Amino acid sequence: MAEVVVPWSPRLQAYNPSEDAQRPLRRGLAWDLLVHSGMLDHPEINTVDPPSATVAQLERVHAGAYIRAVQRYSADPRRAMEWEAGQWGFVPGMDTVAGLGMHEAASDVCGAAITGARAAWNGPGRAFCPAPAGLHHAMANRASGFCIYNDCAVAVRELLDLGARRVAYIDIDAHHGDGVQWIFYSDPRVLTISVHEFAYGFFPGTGGIQETGSGEGEGASLNVPLPPFAGDIPYLAAFERVIVPAVTAFRPDVLVVHLGADVHHADPLAHLQVTIPALEQIYTGLVDLAEGVSDGRLLAIAGGGYNPMTLGSLWALQLGALSGHPAPDALPDHWRSAARTALGAEPPHDLREETSIDADHERRAVADQEGLERVADAAARIRR
């Protein structure tokens, strides 16, 4: 068993940059599942109330002018109708909209990531940040993809400032970890690896194999762009044939992983069609990888996930892999009753229960082959 720090506070629920009414519901149900399943009762799991990130901490990643703009629109969202707001990523009708208190809410999320980074570096060595963690699309000077400040990049920067010589950032969310990649694109101390869905019109549209870093950071960015409906085989192959050898060759002092529940086949915003058994294998594999290359130092950031029926189950599996306490098989009756009332649908009985995968065999076979070819191309680019 391993001790795990879990930075969490109810005030983190205030982060909602897309005005999505279901976002707090999804996160609330997922956290309640951890509570009612007993996952948080193990003595090795320590839930802590994280402080908010300071402006000085945010400025280590984000441009000061951008932070000041966020503060202005946070105090008075009507100002985001000004032409200048579009230059900072706040465009009415687009994905990330300005809202009252968004600076404070995003600073709270970054504060949780900093708390997790310190726990990973100073001890006990492992930390788990449940959503709204995982704001990996935010750029140094622009909001993007529901992300205002980039908590993943803030955590990586904190680790470098604490003394880490090399940090490996592994992003297995369905969407390309573009913000983290571009922020550290020329920094040879940070290896960024992203395994993601890649197709015309799928957000954010970046993450091709040719994006490998620049300047001194050339070779320190790796991407595995998988086609829609790729499924388990290419996803697992990306871990085994790209992530493991690249991270092993890089020899990082600590791992930061963005897990992303939206790769699951029942997620409504992505199409990678990955199953729970494969995800559980990946979660365990990441823990084993950290044990082998970084003395177990690992910060796990839960990331995206848009199916309220499955998000909590995947969080439980993630925390179970980190702590060594496997998630229970049965979903708690109290949680099932609350989910039934909130969602108007019947929850499964088993935490690992799978629904049918909505994809025909021929389409999956084509995606499987194309996915494996892209894994092979990415593996050939590993800097050893």
N, C-alpha and C positions, 0 to 999 in steps of 0.2 A: 504494500500500500504506500501511497505517496501523498504528502501534504500539498494541498492546492489552495491558493488564495483566489477568492471570487469577489472582485470589486462590484458592488451592487448597491443601488439606492432607489427608492421609489421615484425620486426626482428625475431619474434618467428617462422616465416615461414622457417627460415634457418634450423630448426631441421628436419632432414630426414635421420635417421640412416640405412634405408634399401634400399636406392637409388630407392625408389618407385616414379616414375614420377607423379603418380596421387595423391600422398599424399598432396603436396601443393595445387593442384587443388581442392581437396575435402575441405580442410580447408578454402581456399579462397572463394569458393562458399558458404560455410556455414556462414562465417563471413559476406559476402555481403548480405545474406538473412536477418541477424539481422539488418544490416544497412538499407536496402531498405524496410523492413517491418515496420520500425519505432520503433522497440523494444528498440533501444538504445537512442531514443529521449525523453523518459520519464525523468522528472527531478530527480526521485529517483534513476536512474541508472547512476553511475559515472564510466566512463572508464578512467583508469589511466595507465601511462607508467611505468611498473615495472623495478626496477634496477636488474642487474644480481646478482645471488648468488655468494658469495665469497667462496674461498677455505675453509676458516674456517667454514663457514656455511655448506658446503658439508661434511666436516670431522666429523660433529656431527652424520652423518649417514653412510658415506662411509669410507673405509680404506684409509689412506693416500697413501699407495703404489699403490692402484688401481687408485686413482685420478691422481697420477703422471704418471702412465702408459697411462691413457686416454689423458693427456696433451701431452705426447710424440707422440702418434699415431695421435692426432689431428693436431700437427705441421707438421708431416711427415707420412701420412697414409701408405707409403710403409713399414715402420717398423712393421706394423701389420702382415706382412708375417712371422715375426720371430716366432719360436716355443713358446716363452713365451707368446705371444699375446693370444694364445688359452686358457691359464690359466685365462685370464681376460675376456673371453667370445667373443673375436674377432677372429672368424674362417672364412676364405674365403669361400664363398658359403653358409654360414649359415644365420640366420635371422638378426643379428646385425653386420654390417660391419663398419670398421673404415673409417672416412671421414675427409677431411680437415675442421678444425674449429668446430669439433663436441663437444669439451669441452666447448667452448664459447656458442654454441647453446643450449646444455643441461643445462648449468649454467643459461642461460636466462629463460628456462622453470621453473627451480627450483626457480629463483627469482620471477617469477609470482606467484608461489604457496606460497612463503613466504609472499608476499604482500597480497595475499588472506587470509592467516592465521592471519596476523596482523589485517586485517579489521574485520575478524570474532571475534577476541578476544577483540580488543580495541574499536571497533565500525567502522561502524554502526551495525555490527553483522552478516551480510550476504555477501558472496562473491561468484562469479562465474568465474571459470577459463576455458575458452573454449580451445579446442585442439590447440597445441600439448600437452596439459596437460594430466596427467594420465599415467605416466611412471611406472606403478605399478609392472612390472616384474624385474626391476633392483635390483640386490642383493647388499649387503654391499660391496662385493669385486668382482663383476662380472656383465658384461652387459648381458642382456637376453631379448628376445622378443621385439626387436625394442627399448629397453629402456637402456639408458646409466647411467643416475643418476635417482634416485627414488624421483620424486617431491612430491608424496603423503607422503612418509615417512619423507622427509625434512619438509613438512608442519606440520605433527604430532609432530615432534621434536621441531619445532618452538613454537607450542602451549604449549608444556610441559615447554619449557624454559621461556615462557611468564607468566607462573603461573598456567596453567591448571593442576588440580590434576588427572583428568581422561579424556581421549579422546576416543571416539568411532569412529572407522573407518569402514564404511559400503561400500562394493564393490559389485555392481550389474551389472558389466560388464560381458560379456559372458565368459571371461577367468578368471581363479582363480587369485586372488590378492596375488600371492605367495611372491613377494619381500617384500611387507609391512608385511605380516604375519611373515615371517622368521626374519625380522629385529627386530620385537617387540615380538617374540615368548615367551620370558621369562620375559616380562615386564608387571606386573599386572596393570599398569596404563593405558594400551592401550587395549581396546577390539577390535579385528578384526573380522568382519563377512563378508564372501564372499558367494554370490549366483552365481553359474556359471554352464556352461555346463561341463559334466564330462563323457568322453568316451575314449575308447582305441584309442590312436593316436592323441587325441585332445590336443593342447598345453594348459598349460605346463605339464599336466599329474598329477598334485598334487591337493590338496583340498579335500581329502577324509574326511569323518565324524570323523575318528579317530584322525585327527590333531587338538588337543585341547589346545596346549600350553605346556610349560615345566617349571619346577622349580616353582618359585613364580608366573609365568604366567599361570600355569595350569588352564584350564577352561576359559581363556580369549581369546581363538581363537575358532571361530565357522565357520563351513562350511556347505553349503547346495548344494551338487553336483547333479544337475539335468540332466536327460538323454536328448539326442537330441530329438527335436520335442515336448518337454514338453508342450509348449504353455502357455497361460495366467493363467490357474487355479493353477498349482503348483507355478508359479512365484509369483502370488499375495498371495498365501498361505504362501510362504516363508517370505514375508514381514510381514504378519499379525500374523503368528504363531511362527516365530523365531526372526526376526529383532526387532519388536516392544516390545515384552516382555523381550528380552535380554538387549536391550538398556535401557529400563525403569528400570530394576533391577540393571544395572550397574551404573546408575545415572551420566552420563558424564557431564563435564562442557561445552563441545563443540562437535559438530559432524563434521566429515570429510567424505564426500560421493563421491565415484567414480561411475559415472552414466553409462557410457558405452552404446553408441548407437548401438553397434553390437549385442545386444540381439533382435533387431527388425527383423521380419521375412524376410525382403527383404535384409538383410545384407549378402554379399557373403562369409564371413569367419566364420560364426557360424550358428547354426541350432536350436536355442531355440524357434523361431517362436512366439515371443511376439508381440502383436499388439499395435498400438498407443493409443487406449483408456486405455489399461492396464498400459502402461508406464506413461501416464498423471496422472492416479490414484496414481501410485507409487511416482511420483515427488511431487504431492500435499501432499501425506502421509508423506514423509520425512520432508517437511517443518512443517507440523503439529506436527510430532514427536519432532523436535527440539524445537518448541514452548513449548511443554509439559515437556521436560527434561533438556534443556540447555538454557532456557531464549531466545530461538530463534537463538542462536549462531550456524552458519552453514557455512561451506566451501564446495561448490559443485564444483567438478572437472569433466569436461565433459567426458574425457576418450575416448575409442576407438569407431570406426564407419567407415565403409569402403564402404558405398553406398553414392555416391555424390548427389543422388537425394533426400535422406531422412535425411542426417546428419544435414543440416541447420534447417529443420523442427523440429527435436528433440531438437536441441539447443534452438530454440525459445520456445518450450514447457517447457524446463528446466528453462530458464530465466523467463518465464512467471509465473511459480510456485513460484520462489524465490521472485519476485517483487510484485506479486499480480496483474500484468497487463497481462491478458491472451493473448496468441499469436493470431493474427488475423486469420480468416478463409481462406482468399484468399492469394495465393502466389503473390507477386508483379510482374507485367508484365515485368518490367525491368529485374528482376532476372530470370524470366522464359526464356526471350530471351537470356540472357547470358548463362544459363544452356543448352539451346537448341544448341547454337553455340559450346559450349565447349564439350558437351557430345554426340552430334549427335543423340539425342533422345528427344521425346516430354515430358516435365515435366507435372506433374499433375496441375490442377487449384487450388485445395484446399490443404492447409497445412496439414490437417488431413486426406486426402484421402488415402485409403488403396488399395494396389494391392492384387490380390488373393494370398492365402497362399499355397505354393507348398508342400503339404504333404497329403497323403491319410488318410481317417478317421480312419481306423483300426490301423495304425501306431501311430497316434496321441492319440488314446484311450489307447494304451499300455503305451506310454510315460507319459500320464497324470496320470495313476494309479501308475506307478513306481515313478514318481516325487513326488506325494503326500506321498508315503511311506518314501521317503528320507527326506521330510520336517518333517514328524512326528518323524523320528529318530533324526534329528538335534534338534528339539524342546525339545526332552527328555534330551538333554545334556546341556541345558541352566543352567548356574551357577546363582543361585538366592541369 
